[in-house]
Amino acid sequence: MGREIPVVIVAGPTASGKSSLALSLAETFGGEIINADSMQVYREFNILTARPSPEDEARVPHHLYGGVSVDTPCSAGAWLDLAVPVVEDIHGRGHLPIICGGTGLYLKVLQEGIAPVPDVSAEVISEATVLYDRVGGEAFREHLAGLDPDGASKLEPGDRQRLIRAFAVVSSTGRSLSAWQAEQSVESPLNARFFTIHLIPPRDRLYHRIEQRFDTMIKQGALEEVRAIQSLNLDPRLPALKALGVPDFQRYLADEVSLEEAVDKAKQGTRNFAKRQLTWFRNQSRADLVIEEFGGDEAFSMAKSAIGEFLLA
């Protein structure tokens, strides 16, 4: 299979400075950056997902940013199919692949492989969706419990997307989603060795940065971005339309809440999301280097030294 591809992963919660650190590392080590954020893949979202600026993208090559339309769901499997050949191409040209993002599942499937869950027909998914919308989350979870008690016990009634997914899989295949996932490969689809960095800044300072960033997004045109999405008349169940801030700003544009209320709700939702990300990275993912700070000069100094040793190994 040849020598293993060295791959650097820069991960952490939203607003932790991942992009800045990845950019500095890419410039130092001749790297190219690959997006591993489930919302930054969407073409129509730039401001709201805090994608790298055109100026940053001009400094080093960036991949898988804004390449998918919002009307096309991008699953972990779909992202993996895109990411693997990009990693191999970057390495083949003598550059260092640097994965940057906070979507833990993307990083997990890259390093560990993905469960061989069979495709479920659109008709089955549609039927499950109709049932959920008709009976509500509590009753739908009871329906799921009749087919997959273990799966139902692990999901909240409001976790609409996962409940529907679990119901569709078990009703279509006769096996629970967890049973399929138990067969997951424990090998990466890449012949690679990984060096993973986790940025874990103090929670209070992270929350403050999140609030500042939302205020900046409004000034940069986040509302206009949401308004443009609304004009496409998309299915509101699309994953892209669940992006942080989008539902809240849609309510503002529909005159259901004030702008202040929408911004406050978006900030709260993002703080909650960041908390879940912190929990994931602490409990569900292994890091070679944990930096309890933002991705600034101190983080760069620590990461530069560690990656230098990794590349020499």
Buried (B, 14 or more C-beta within 10 A) or exposed (E): EEEEBBBBBBBBBBBBBBBBBBBBBBEBBEBBBBBBBBBBBBEBBBBBBBBBEEEBBEBBBBBBBBEBBBEEEBBBBEBBEBBBEBBBEBBEEEBBBBBBBBBBBBBBBBBBBBBEBEEBEEEBBEBBBEBBEEEEBEEBBEBBBEBBEEBBEEBEBEBBBEBBBBBBBBBBBEBBBBBBBEEBEEEBBBEBEBBBBBBBBEEEEBBEBBBEBBEEBBEBBBBEBBEEBBEEEBEEBBBBBBBBBBBBBBBBBEEEBEEEEBBBBBBBBBBEBBBEBBEBBEEEBEBBBBBEBBBBEEBBEBBBEBBEEBEEE
